[in-house]
Amino acid sequence: MKQFTMRDEEFVCENCGKKVLPLKYSARDHCPFCLYSKHVDIMPGDRKNTCLGLLKPIGIEKFKDTYKIVYRCTKCGEYHKNIMAKDDNMEEIILLSTQQ
């Protein structure tokens, strides 16, 4: 099982430029507006990945009683997944689900 370091931090999205506030119920790991993330972790929350590329959302997959956003790093090409947040832009989620 992956180790998890809780990091629920405010940041400015490098894709859309919007200020993103902490999630408050779990770790904020992507922008709720454009859904982009950043390739910063090796293990969740460790901030030890030196890639630092943008993680582009490319799809959605069912996970338990919610969904995961599937990403591909624009720098190294690695795939990654993050659980959808309650405040994510549903129009963007729906758009991703129709692209599969």
N, C-alpha and C positions, 0 to 999 in steps of 0.2 A: 504494500500500500504506500502511496505517496505521502511524504511528510508535508505538513501544511503549516506555514507561518502566516498568522493572521496579519494582513496589511490592508487596512481600509483607509486609503489616503485620498486627499483631494489632488487633482492634477488638471492640466490643460491638455486636451486631446491634440495630438500632433497631426491628425488628419483633418478635423473640422474646425479646430481652434476654440471650441467651447470649453468653459470651465465645468469640470465634473466634480461634484461633491461626494463625500463618503457615502457608502450604501447604508451603513448603520446596523444591518442585520447579518452581514457577511462581508467578505473582502471584495472591494470594488476592483474588477480586473479588466474592464473594458468601458468604452464610452457608451452611455445609454442613448445618445443622439444618433451617431453614425455607425455604432457597433464595433468600430475598430478597436484593437488592443495593441499592446507593444510587447515584443519578444524580450522580456527582461528576466524571466525566471527559468531555472532548471527544474527545481522542485517548487511547488506553489508557494509564492511569497518570499523566496530566498533572495531575489534580485541579483543572482550570480551569473546570468547569461550575458555574454559579451556581444551577442549579435545586435541587439537593440533595434532590429528592423520592425516596421509596422506589420501587424497581423491583420490581413484583410479578411473580412467575413465572406465566406464562399458558400455556406450552406447551413442547414439546420438538421438536427437529428433528435429523435425522441429519447429521453432519458428519465426513467422512473415516472414521476407525475409532472415533469416539466420538459424542457428542451435544452439542448446544448447547441451553441453556435460553433460551427466548424470554421477554422481559420487556416490560411496559408501565409507564411511569412514572405513579405515582398523582397526581403534581402537574401535569406538562405534557403527558402523554399520548404522549410519544415512545416508540417501540419500540427495544429494545436486545437484544443476544445475548451470552451468556457461555458458554465451554466448560465442560462438566460437570467437576467435580473428582473425584478418586478416592475421597475421603471423604464425598461427598455422600450425604444420606439417600435410600437407594434406594426406600423406601416413598413418599416425596414425588415422586421422579422418575417412578415407575410411576403414581402418581395423576395427575400432569400429563399423562402420555402417554395416559391414558384420557379426558381432557377435550377432546381435539381432535376 
